[in-house]
Amino acid sequence: MHWPKSYCTFCCFPVSMGALPAHLERMRAHPDIAGEVLRLEYTAMSLNPNAELYGRKSLLEFFDRTRPRDRACLEAFERELDVPWALYRVRRLFLVSADGGRRPVMRSTERVDTGRPRQLALRLTSVSERHGVGVEHDPVYGRARAWVRPRSMTWPMAEELFATAPARVIDKQDKNFEPQWHALTSSAAAQLPLT
């Protein structure tokens, strides 16, 4: 089943934020599709916590397990998560141009390992703790995330994290990312021996 063509083909969401109640009702009417959409958002937010599809709240926050129609959507989401997971290394560069303006963010996403969510989270936690890096855990659905190099407040800056998520994200790196990364981060050697 597909959403009507008036919806975004990437995430099946209405373009207007004002359409949220109607969109949630459509999700409740089609819990299997809702499960897939929730997995897409969860995966995106695993690699970038700022990737909520509806403003400052994730779609998961709108579903209440005590309501039968919501529970059906959450159960479909949990089935979507019952796949192989991956441990990802995610790096972002926030650079400035020669005239001081902000350049588009450069990204690199690399799959480090695959396995079950708990196994990967334990590996990430073990290595992170040995190197004094804290790990964020999602106790409900299993994501783990470690910020090796948190984002700073001023550009230029680099950001690096390791995160677990369903193994649906492909490796991707912007052109000239590595030279730019090394130029900006050569003085600070924050690393986790996971790669």
Sequence and secondary structure as in RCSB ss.txt:
>XXXX:A:sequence
MHWPKSYCTFCCFPVSMGALPAHLERMRAHPDIAGEVLRLEYTAMSLNPNAELYGRKSLLEFFDRTRPRDRACLE
AFERELDVPWALYRVRRLFLVSADGGRRPVMRSTERVDTGRPRQLALRLTSVSERHGVGVEHDPVYGRARAWVRP
RSMTWPMAEELFATAPARVIDKQDKNFEPQWHALTSSAAAQLPLT
>XXXX:A:secstr
    TTS TTT   S GGGHHHHHHHHHH HHHHHHHHHHHHHHHHH TT  SBTTB GGGG  TTSHHHHHHHH
HHHHHHSS EEEEEEEEEE B TTS B   EEEEEEEEEE HHHHHHHHHHHHHHTT  EEE TTT  EEEEEE 
  SSSSEEEEEEEEEETT   EE TTHHHHHHHHHTT     TT 
